[in-house]
Every structure is written in C-alpha cells, then in structure tokens.
Amino acid sequence: MEIERWERSEEISDAEKKVIQEIWSRVYANCEDVGVSILIRFFVNFPSAKQYFSQFKHMEDPLEMERSLQLRKHARRVMGAINTVVENLNDSEKVSSVLALVGKAHALKHKVEPIYFKKLTGVMLEVIAEEYPNDFTPEAHGAWTKMKALIYTHVTAAYKEVGWAQ
C-alpha cells in the first residue's frame, strides 16, 4: 500500500520552521477565533466527528456551535497543543512527547479514530490559508504540509504504541 506523501513525516528545514512559526504567531494572536473556525469547519465537513463530543454532538447550526462554551474550550486546547508543537519545532523530543500525549489520550480515553487527525489537520491548513492568504505562499503551504504530516505521524505512532484496534 502506498502511503500518501503527506502521511510520511518529512524533515522540516530551519527555513520552513521559521515560516511556520512566523505564520503561527499571527494565527495564535487570534487563537480562540481561529480555533473555533477550524472546529466548526471540521464538524460541518465531517459531522461524524461530533460523535466524540457529548456536549455538542447534536448541534447542526454553525452559529450554535460558535456560541458553545465547550467548543470554545476545546478550540483553545487544540490551539494550545499546536502552539506547543510550533514553539518547540527545534526540540524533536518535546514535539514527540506532546503529540504522544495527545494521541494516547484520544486513543485510550476518548476512543477517537485516528483518521480524524488527518481530517482536522487538513481543515486547519484550509482555514489558515483562507484567513492569512498573504502569508500562505507556495513555500508556506509546503512547510505547513510537512507540519501537518508531522502531527499526524506522531499522533498515529502513539495510537500504535497503545495497541489501537478499531
């Protein structure tokens, strides 16, 4: 079976790390709003993902989702985890540790199928590219594609480590 290009974690160059961190600094300045936009788009595009969230799994209206305190809280948590990864791109052990914790929690406690991380990181790139079009050059897109792969690779490695079986 051939693995999609972005599922393999490619080395992120120092220049690409800088691009990721520069864009992220602007994104993270609007952490909650961008995080909420990402989650709403994720749930609208992949409504089956809502099954893992008892607090808002029955919400259909994006405006209702936007007002949900639980959704906002989860958006802050997601953005905080990504921020930790971005801030520590030069420390591969820290990145691995943070994403292993996320992966293990979602595998063991929340029972989330790992495919949703692939979908969520794809939505994250779409939203960032739309919200920051002047920053999201082809080079930035390439760097963020590697970032997406890094997240997915580490999270799914944690699933494998805990013996995830669907």
C-alpha positions in Angstrom: 0.0 0.0 0.0 1.5 3.4 -1.0 1.4 6.0 1.7 0.2 9.4 0.7 3.1 11.9 0.5 1.9 14.0 3.5 1.5 10.9 5.7 5.2 10.5 5.8 6.9 12.9 8.2 9.5 14.8 6.1 12.2 16.8 7.7 11.2 20.4 8.2 14.1 22.7 7.3 15.2 25.6 9.5 13.8 28.0 6.9 10.4 26.1 6.9 10.3 26.1 10.7 10.8 29.9 10.6 7.9 30.3 8.1 5.6 28.1 10.2 6.5 30.0 13.4 6.0 33.4 11.7 2.6 32.5 10.4 1.6 30.8 13.6 2.5 33.9 15.6 -0.2 35.7 13.7 -2.7 32.8 13.9 -2.1 32.3 17.6 -2.7 36.0 18.3 -6.4 35.2 17.3 -6.2 31.7 19.0 -9.8 31.2 20.1 -11.4 32.7 17.0 -9.2 30.7 14.5 -9.6 27.6 16.7 -13.4 27.9 16.7 -13.4 28.5 12.9 -11.3 25.3 12.4 -13.5 23.2 14.7 -16.8 24.5 13.1 -15.5 23.8 9.6 -14.3 20.4 10.8 -17.7 19.5 12.2 -19.6 20.8 9.2 -17.4 18.9 6.8 -17.1 15.8 8.9 -20.3 15.6 11.0 -19.4 12.1 12.2 -16.6 13.6 14.2 -19.2 15.2 16.6 -20.0 11.7 17.9 -17.0 12.1 20.3 -18.3 15.2 21.9 -21.4 14.7 24.1 -21.7 18.5 24.7 -22.2 19.4 21.1 -22.7 16.3 19.1 -26.4 17.2 18.3 -25.6 20.8 17.2 -26.2 21.3 13.5 -26.1 25.1 13.3 -22.6 26.6 13.0 -23.8 29.7 14.9 -24.9 27.5 17.8 -21.5 25.8 17.7 -19.8 29.1 17.7 -21.6 30.1 20.9 -20.8 26.8 22.6 -18.6 27.3 25.6 -17.4 23.7 25.4 -16.5 24.0 21.8 -14.6 27.2 22.5 -12.8 25.5 25.4 -11.8 22.6 23.1 -10.7 25.0 20.4 -8.3 26.7 23.0 -7.0 23.3 24.0 -6.3 22.3 20.4 -4.7 25.6 19.6 -2.6 25.4 22.7 -1.3 21.9 21.8 -0.4 23.1 18.3 1.3 26.2 19.8 3.4 24.0 22.0 4.5 21.9 18.9 5.2 25.1 16.9 7.2 26.7 19.7 9.3 23.5 20.1 9.9 22.6 16.4 13.7 22.7 17.2 13.2 20.1 20.0 12.0 16.9 18.4 11.7 15.1 21.8 9.3 17.8 23.1 7.3 17.6 19.9 7.1 13.8 20.1 6.2 14.0 23.8 3.4 16.5 23.3 1.9 14.7 20.4 2.2 11.3 22.1 0.2 12.6 25.0 -2.5 13.9 22.6 -2.6 10.6 20.7 -2.7 8.4 23.7 -5.5 10.4 25.3 -7.6 10.4 22.1 -7.0 6.6 21.6 -7.5 5.4 25.2 -9.8 7.9 26.9 -11.8 9.4 24.0 -11.7 6.4 21.6 -11.3 8.8 18.6 -10.4 7.1 15.3 -7.0 8.4 14.2 -8.3 9.3 10.7 -9.9 12.4 12.3 -6.5 13.8 13.0 -5.8 13.7 9.3 -9.0 15.4 8.5 -8.6 18.0 11.3 -5.1 19.0 10.2 -6.3 19.3 6.6 -9.1 21.6 7.7 -6.6 23.6 9.8 -4.5 24.2 6.7 -7.5 25.3 4.7 -8.6 27.8 7.4 -5.2 29.2 8.0 -4.7 29.6 4.2 -8.0 31.5 3.9 -7.5 33.6 7.0 -3.9 34.6 6.1 -3.8 34.5 2.3 -0.9 37.0 2.0 1.2 34.8 4.3 0.3 31.5 2.8 2.7 31.5 -0.1 3.5 28.2 -2.0 6.6 27.9 0.2 4.5 28.3 3.3 2.0 25.8 2.0 4.9 23.3 1.6 6.1 24.0 5.1 2.7 23.6 6.6 2.1 20.4 4.7 5.2 19.0 6.4 3.8 20.3 9.7 0.5 18.5 9.1 2.4 15.3 8.4 4.5 15.7 11.5 1.4 16.0 13.7 -0.4 13.0 12.0 2.7 10.8 12.1 3.4 11.4 15.8 -0.2 11.1 16.8 -0.8 7.8 14.9 2.5 6.4 16.3 1.0 6.9 19.8 -2.1 5.0 18.7 0.1 2.1 17.5 2.1 2.2 20.7 -1.1 1.7 22.8 -2.3 -1.1 20.6 -5.2 0.8 19.0 -7.6 -1.5 17.3 -10.7 -0.1 15.6 
